[in-house]
Amino acid sequence: MSGVLRTPGGPTGVSGGRGADISHLLYLHGFRSSPKSLKARLTQAWMAAHRPEVVSWCPQLPPSPKEAMALIEAGIASWPKAAMAVVGSSLGGFYATAVAERHGCPAALLNPAIRPERDLAKYIGEQTAFHDPSEHFFFRPEYVGELRALAPQGITRPERYFALIAKGDEVLDWREMLARYPGARVRLLEGGDHALSDFDEHLPHLLQFLKLCD
């Protein structure tokens, strides 16, 4: 599926807004998802095959946003912040934005959640994991407040961001996603879906933005 690339000032090259080579890559999955997601597996497989020297980590995130961010921060504590990047899908895109704003690293976002404290409030209660229906967890009311506390005040350096946004997303509003990242490099898909089922077609654009491939 083709996409329209929106770049401030025109498509004058691919850049993550950084000069340093990426030596560490963090991938953050979405709500009810896991490192078994198609997008996570495709990204990790490409990194293993083509850039094995890059440290690549995709943690299983706990349901608590506060605990999820604590796990992320502990995992990247020793990483060189000038040479790391983060990729995030859906709720993981929300977390990735928080990481990018905290540490000044480039971020690639895949149908990122913009107001998860609003959208996930209706999921309070017992939930099942997408990739293992036998696995259950409880999304607690206090997690909504934890999400609210993690929300960045704004996007300070839009050139650090690449967003892959599908107008056909059946879960999140593409207009809201687009408005959240003014000035960022955006690949806007005319169709598509929330899961980005054709992600393999778009992965090269993400990798080019992060300067992980030509």
N, C-alpha and C positions, 0 to 999 in steps of 0.2 A: 504494500500500500504506500503510495507516495505521500509526501508531506510538504507543507509550505514552510520554508525557513525564514524566520523573522529575526533580523539582526539590526541593531541600531546603526545607522549610517550605511547599511547595505552589506551584502555578504562579502566582506573583504578578508577572508581567511578564517581559520578555525583557531580559537584560543581559549584557554581556561583562565586567562588573566594572570598567568604566572609564568615565570621564566624557568623555574626549577623543574627537573625531571621528576615524575611521580615514582616514588619508591614504595609507597604503602597505599593500599586501596581498601576502603571500608564499604561493604554493601549492607544496606538495612532493608529488611523485608517489611511487608505491610501487616495490617490487622488480620489475625487468624491465619497468617501465612507462616512461612518458614524458609530455611535455606534450601528446601527442596523445590521451591517455586521455579517455574521455567526460566524466568528472567535471571534469577540468581544463578541457576545452574549453567545457563548459556554464558553469563559473564565470567563465572569462575572457570569454566572449561576453556574459554578463549584465553584468559590470563595464564592458565597452566600450560597451554599449548604454545603461546606466543610471547609471553612476558613472565616466565617462571621466576625471574629474579625479583619481581615485585611481590612484596608481602601482601597477601590478599586475605581478608577476613570477613566472613558473613556469619555473625552470631545469631543464635536462636534467642529472640528477645522475649522477656517475660511480659505478662499482660499489664503490669503496673508501669506506666510511663516513667515514673520516678526511678523505679528499679531498672528499667530499660536504659535510661540515660546514664545511670550509675555504672551499669555493666559496660556501656560503650566507652565512657570516660576512663574506666579502669583499663580497658583493653587497648586504648590508644595513648595511654599516659606516657609511654616511652617512645612513641612515634615522632619523627621529625615533622613538626607542623608545617614547615615550608615545603615539604615534599610529599604530603599526603593529599588524598582526595576522597570524596564520599559519594556514593550512589545510593539513592533511596527511592523506594516504590510506595506510592499511596501513603499510609501512615509513616512508613519509612522515609518518605520524602519530607514529611514534617520534621522528623527527627534529624534528617540530613541537613535541613535548613538551619536548625538549631546548632548543629555541630559546626557548620560552615561559618555561622555568625560568631560563634565562640572562639574558633581557632583560625579563622581567616583562610580556609582552604577552599579550593574549587569544589562544586557540587553538581552532580547530574541527577535530575529529578524526573521520575516516571509517573505521570498522572498523580502529582503530589497532593496529599490532603492539605487543605488550607485552614479549615475550622473543625478539627477533629473533636474538640470539646463539645461542639454542637452536634455533629453528625453521629458520633458514637454514643451519645446519651441514650439513644433508643436501643442500644445493645447491652445495656446493664442486665446482668444475669448470667446464667450458664451458657457457654459457647463451645462449639466444637472446632477443632483445627481443620483447615482445608485439606491438608495432605495426609492426615491420619484421623479419620472420623471417630476412632476409638479414644482419641485424646480430648479431654474436656478441660476447660478452665473457666474461671468466674471473673467476669468484668465487673468490678465493684464501683459503686457510686462515687467513691472518692477519687477514682481514676480520672474522672472528668475534670476535677479541680487540678489534678497533677498535670494534665494536658494544658490547661489554661496557664499554669505557672511556667511551663516550658516554652510557650509561644514567644518567638522573637518579636521585638517591637517593630522592626521593619527590616528591609533588605538594604544593607549599607553599601555594598559594592555589587551591582547587578552583573558586571562583567565576569564575576566568579561563577555564574550560574548558567547551566544548560537545562532546558525543560522540554521533555517529550510529552505532548499533550494531545489526547484524542478527543475530537468533537463527539465521537460516538460513545464516550464513557457513560455507562449506564448507572454509575454510582456517584460520581462527582461532577460538578458543573464546570465545563471547560472554560467558560467565561471567567469564573472566579479564579481558576488556576492561572489563567493568562494575566489577569489584573494584578495578581499577587507579585509577579516578577517583571515589572516594567523595566525595560532596558536590558533584560537578559536575552541570551541566545535561545530561541524557541523553535522547535520543530513541531508544527501544528498539523495534525492529521485530520483530514476531512471526515474520515469514518473512524474505524478502530473500535476498541472496547477497553474496559477498565483494566483487564489483564494484559493488554497489549499482546494479543495472541501472535502477532507477526513481528515480535520483538527482534528476531534474528535479522530482519531487514533494516532495522534502525540502530542496532548495536554499533555498527561502524561509525555513525555520526557521534555517538556518545564517546567512543574511544578516541576519535580524532579531536574532539573538544578537550579531552583530558590529556592530549598529546601522548597517548599510549600506542598509537599507530599512525601511519602516514595517510 
